[in-house]
Amino acid sequence: MKKYIVLLFLAFSCMNALHARKGFDREIKQTLFVPKGTWMGGVSFSYMELTGDDYKFLVLDDMGGEGYTFKVSPYVGYFIKDNIAVGARFNYNRTYADIGNIDIDLGDDLNFNISDYKYLEHQYTASGFLRTYMGLGNSKIFGFFNEVRLTYGYGQGKTLSGTGNDQTGTYQTSHHLQIGSVPGLTAFVMNNVAVEVSINLVGLDFKWAEQVTNQVEHSSYRKSSANFKVNIFSINIGVCTYF
């Protein structure tokens, strides 16, 4: 983790040194989009529910079960300078899946069955962010923004499979640390209300988890990555209020 942070710091230092040496002026004119002293705040949420009963899809037969995902994320920020805001964001995510039955038919006597499988997970995250704005030309309505986030997350989950005396269970705790960037577009639909569209760019990502199965077996999982890549499943649409 320290190695990745040092590499990122050196990369930013080199870019700043090159910029100071060349002194190239792109003639970008900064216009006032959101003034200093303004507060911003909002909340976004999403809900998805799936149910199936004897459903067939490709090699999957007799699919039956239900599940849902719920996510809510309030945030607040304050503009310390014109077009520059700092703030905090909190998130709660709950995922539940109950697979009653799935038959997998691959042909040539290759058949598999998954049944009586349940999964439940709660995840809490907190982020500190720095957001900068730039108006689209001289427009006071349309603009771009970029939000740099430092995020920590904690989650708990459990998995149950089987029935009766053949039931097994796994309990998991996880930790997540992430440094990323969130660019987006904003459009004011009212004087103090804007609609935003953004997408996550993951930079440094660390995750580690601990599992206990049947209160006896212990296992762990760790992952780390350093790469600015687009997460296509994280397109966000929300409403933000400025006051």
N, C-alpha and C positions, 0 to 999 in steps of 0.2 A: 504493500500500500504506500509506504514512504517513497519507494522508488518511482511509482507512477506520479505522485505529487511533485517530486523533484523534476522529473522530465517535463511535466506540464509547465512548471514555473520557468524552466530554462527556455522552453519554446516561446512563451510569452515575452520573456526578456529579450530574446533574439529578434522577435518581430518589432518590439519597441525600439531597439537599437538601430535596426535598419531604417525604420521610419524616421527617426531623429537624424540619421545621417543623410538620407536623400532629401528630406524636407519637401516631398511632392505635394502640391496643392491640387485637390480634385475639384475645388470651387463648389463644394457642397455647402449650401446656405442653411444654417440652422434656424428654424422658425419655431415660435412658441406654440406647442400643441397642448400641453397640460402645464399650468403654472405651478411654481413653488408654493408649498403650503396646502395643497389639495390632498384630501383623503380619498382613497379608493377602496371599494369593498364589494364583495359578491359571494355567490355560492353556486356551485354547479352540482348536478346529480344525474345519475343514470340508473336505469333498471332494465334488466332483460330476463325474460322467463321462457323456459322451454318445457314442453310436455310431449310425450310420445306414447303411442299405444299400437303395438303390432305394425310398426312402420318399417318400410323396406327402402334401403338406399345402397345402390351398387352391391358390394359384397356383404352388406349388413342386413340381417333379417330379423324380424320379430323384435324390433327395438321398442322397449317400453321403459319409461322412467320420467323423472321430472327434475328440474333444477332452476336456479335463478342466480343472478349477480346484482348486487346493489352497491352503489358507490355515491358518497356525498363528500363535497370538498368546499368548505368555506375559506375565505382568505381576506386579508386586509393589508393595506399599504399606505405609505405617506410619501409625498414628493419633497425630498430634501433640497432639490434644485429643479429648475425648469426642465421638464421632460425626463427626469430621473427619479425613480421611486424605490424605496426599500420596504419590505414587508414580510409577512409570514403566511403560510398556507398549511392547513390541516386536512387530513383525508381519512375516511373510514371506508373500508371495503369488506363486504361479506359475500362469500361464495358458497353455494350449497348444491350438491348433486346427489341424486338417488337413482341408481341404475337398477331397474328391476330385472331386465333381461336384454342381452344382445347376443345374437348368433352370427358368427363370422364364417361365411362359406367361401373358401378359396378353390373349391373343386378338387377332384381326384382324392376324395376322402380326407381332405384337409378342412376340418370343421372345428371351430372353437366356440366356447360359450362363456360369457361373462354375466354373472347375476348376483343379486343381493350385495350391491356395493354402494356405500354411502361415503360422502366426503363433505366436510364442513370446515371453513377457514374464516378467521377474522384477521384483518390487517389494519394497523394504525400507522400513519406516517405524518411527519412534521417537516416543513421546509422553510428555510430562509431564502429570500430572493432579492435580486437587484434587477430592476426593469428600466430600460431606456426606450424612449419613443422618438420617432422621426415622422413628421408630416409628409404626406404624399404631395410634393411640390409645395404650393402655398395653401393647400387645403387645410381647413380647420375641422373637417369631418372625417376624412379617410387618412389612415396612417399605418406605419409599421411599428412593431415593437420587438424587443428581444429580452427574454427573461433568463437570467443565470440562476440556477437553483442548487442548493446544498440540501440533500434530503436524507433523513434517517427513518427507517421503518421497522416496526416490530409486528410479528404475526404469530398466531396460534392456530393450529389445525389438527383435525383428527380424521382418520380413515377407518371405516368398519367394513368388514367383508364376511360373508357366510351367515348362517343362522344357527340358533340353538347352541349346542356344545361345540360346534365347529366354527364358531365366530371368532375372528381375530381382530385386533385393533392396534392402530399405530397413532401415537401422539407426537406432534411436531411443534417446535418453536423455531422461529427464523428471525434473522436480523438482516437489514438491507441498508447500505450506504451508497449514495449516488451523487455525482456531480454532473449536471447536464445543462443544456441550453434549450429554450423554448421560444423559437421565433413565431411570429404570427401577424395577422392583419386585424385592425380594429376600425369600426365605423360607428359614428355617433348617430343614433336614431332620434335622440332628444338632446337637449342642451347638456344634461348631466348623465345620460345613459348611453352606453355603447355596447355593440355586439362584437364579440371576438371569435376568431378562428385561429387555432394554433396547432403545432405538432411538436412532439418531443424529439430532441436530438440527444442521445445518451453519450456521455463522455467517459468518465470513470465510474465503474459499476462493481460493487462488491456485495456478495451475498453469502451467508453461512447459515446452516440449519442443523439442528440436533433432533434425532428421532428416538423414540422408545416404543418397541413393539411388545405387546402383552406384558408390559411392566418388567421385562426381562432383557430383551435384546436392545443394545444401543448402537446407533449408527450416526454418521455425520456427513455433511455435504458442504463444499466450499467452492465458490466460483468468483473469479475476478476478470475484468476486461477493461481495456483502455482503447476506445475507438469512438469517434463521433459518427454515429450511424442513425439513420432515420427509423423510428419505430412507427410503421404504417398503421398499427393498431391503436395509436394514441392520438388520433385527431380529436381535438377538443373544440366544442362550440359552447360559448357561455355568454352571460350578460354581466356587465360591470357597471357599478354606479360610482360617480365622482361627486364629492361634496366638500 
